[in-house]
Amino acid sequence: MAKAIAATPTLTGKDADRFVQKLDKPATSEKKKFLKESLKVYRTIKANSER
């Protein structure tokens, strides 16, 4: 039998405010570079696994 799915937690109060503030900040150049490199590695792994 399948397990019951737990309810998704909801952010409230200070946690919700902090989350919204982080969303409003633009990504830094370091973060963008890291994400581009990560995507490149992911695509390489995915291409190799499809062979």
Residue pairs with C-beta under 8 A, 6 or more apart in sequence:
11 19
27 35
